[in-house]
């Protein structure tokens, strides 16, 4: 508990898990389309987006669902910094040569990169387009 209190000033929220599940949970993001999704890949920029919220699905029907209401409300108020990619997380990682530590979430018909990773991935996207323009 002490470790969680030390990082709360740098995080929107956190979850304390007291018991491990036998079956895995899946956390995804859900929400409406936002303007960045309708732009061409090369003209997109990371930005704060509103209207996206986390959804938790569990394979164990007997398990009490995770309560992410507080996290959802905070994201609703403050937005989430992200960059949308036109391809799934798997294809985007290969296309832009992203390392295993860069986290992409499938979202709608593409994928989302959150936080600082959004800046890193944006640079990788523009590097690829610059390389293609030179060739």
C-alpha positions as CSV (number, residue, x, y, z in Angstrom):
1,X,0.0,0.0,0.0
2,X,2.9,2.3,0.8
3,X,4.2,2.0,-2.8
4,X,0.9,2.9,-4.3
5,X,0.7,6.1,-2.2
6,X,4.1,7.2,-3.5
7,X,3.0,7.2,-7.1
8,X,-0.5,8.6,-6.7
9,X,0.7,12.2,-7.4
10,X,1.9,11.0,-10.8
11,X,-1.1,8.9,-11.8
12,X,-4.7,9.5,-12.6
13,X,-5.7,6.3,-10.6
14,X,-4.6,2.9,-9.6
15,X,-6.1,-0.4,-8.7
16,X,-5.1,-2.5,-5.6
17,X,-5.7,-6.2,-6.3
18,X,-6.0,-8.4,-3.2
19,X,-6.5,-11.8,-4.8
20,X,-5.3,-13.1,-8.1
21,X,-7.8,-14.4,-10.6
22,X,-7.6,-17.9,-12.0
23,X,-8.7,-16.6,-15.4
24,X,-7.3,-13.4,-17.0
25,X,-9.2,-10.1,-17.3
26,X,-9.1,-8.0,-20.4
27,X,-9.1,-4.3,-20.2
28,X,-9.9,-2.3,-23.3
29,X,-11.0,1.2,-24.3
30,X,-14.4,2.0,-25.6
31,X,-16.0,5.2,-26.8
32,X,-17.0,7.4,-29.7
33,X,-14.9,8.2,-32.8
34,X,-12.8,11.3,-32.4
35,X,-11.5,13.8,-35.0
36,X,-7.9,12.3,-35.2
37,X,-9.3,9.0,-36.5
38,X,-10.6,10.7,-39.7
39,X,-7.2,12.3,-40.6
40,X,-4.6,10.7,-42.8
41,X,-1.9,8.8,-40.8
42,X,0.8,11.3,-41.7
43,X,-1.1,14.3,-40.5
44,X,-2.2,12.9,-37.1
45,X,-0.6,14.2,-34.0
46,X,-0.8,13.0,-30.4
47,X,-3.5,14.9,-28.5
48,X,-5.8,14.8,-25.5
49,X,-9.0,13.0,-26.4
50,X,-12.3,12.9,-24.5
51,X,-15.1,10.4,-24.5
52,X,-13.0,7.2,-24.1
53,X,-13.4,4.9,-21.1
54,X,-11.9,1.7,-19.9
55,X,-14.0,-1.5,-20.1
56,X,-13.1,-4.7,-18.1
57,X,-14.1,-8.1,-19.3
58,X,-13.5,-11.3,-17.3
59,X,-13.7,-14.9,-18.4
60,X,-14.8,-15.9,-14.9
61,X,-18.6,-15.3,-14.5
62,X,-18.4,-15.7,-10.7
63,X,-15.9,-13.0,-10.3
64,X,-17.0,-9.6,-9.0
65,X,-16.2,-7.1,-11.8
66,X,-13.5,-4.5,-11.3
67,X,-14.8,-1.1,-10.3
68,X,-13.3,1.4,-12.7
69,X,-16.0,4.1,-12.2
70,X,-13.5,6.4,-10.5
71,X,-10.9,6.0,-13.2
72,X,-13.6,6.4,-15.9
73,X,-14.9,9.6,-14.3
74,X,-11.3,11.1,-14.1
75,X,-10.6,10.2,-17.7
76,X,-13.9,11.8,-18.7
77,X,-13.0,15.0,-16.9
78,X,-9.3,15.2,-17.9
79,X,-9.2,13.4,-21.2
80,X,-6.5,10.9,-22.3
81,X,-3.4,11.8,-24.2
82,X,-3.1,9.4,-27.2
83,X,-2.4,8.9,-30.9
84,X,-4.6,6.8,-33.2
85,X,-3.0,4.4,-35.7
86,X,-4.8,3.1,-38.7
87,X,-3.7,-0.5,-38.2
88,X,-4.1,-3.1,-35.4
89,X,-1.5,-3.2,-32.7
90,X,0.3,-6.2,-34.2
91,X,0.5,-4.7,-37.7
92,X,1.5,-1.2,-36.4
93,X,4.3,-2.7,-34.3
94,X,5.8,-4.4,-37.4
95,X,5.1,-1.5,-39.8
96,X,6.8,1.1,-37.6
97,X,9.4,-1.2,-36.1
98,X,8.3,-0.6,-32.5
99,X,9.9,-2.4,-29.6
100,X,8.1,-4.9,-27.3
101,X,7.9,-2.2,-24.5
102,X,5.7,0.1,-26.6
103,X,2.1,-0.6,-25.6
104,X,-0.6,-0.3,-28.3
105,X,-4.3,-1.1,-27.6
106,X,-6.7,-2.2,-30.4
107,X,-9.4,0.4,-30.8
108,X,-12.2,0.5,-33.3
109,X,-10.5,-0.3,-36.7
110,X,-7.0,0.6,-35.6
111,X,-5.0,1.0,-32.4
112,X,-4.3,3.6,-29.7
113,X,-1.0,4.5,-28.1
114,X,-1.3,6.2,-24.8
115,X,0.8,8.7,-22.8
116,X,4.5,9.2,-23.6
117,X,4.4,6.2,-25.9
118,X,2.2,8.3,-28.2
119,X,5.0,10.8,-28.7
120,X,7.5,8.0,-29.4
121,X,5.2,6.3,-31.9
122,X,4.4,9.6,-33.6
123,X,8.1,10.1,-34.3
124,X,8.4,6.5,-35.6
125,X,5.4,7.1,-38.0
126,X,6.9,10.3,-39.3
127,X,10.4,8.8,-39.7
128,X,8.9,6.1,-41.9
129,X,7.0,8.6,-44.1
130,X,10.2,10.7,-44.4
131,X,12.2,7.6,-45.4
132,X,9.6,6.7,-48.0
133,X,9.7,10.3,-49.4
134,X,13.5,10.2,-49.8
135,X,13.4,6.8,-51.7
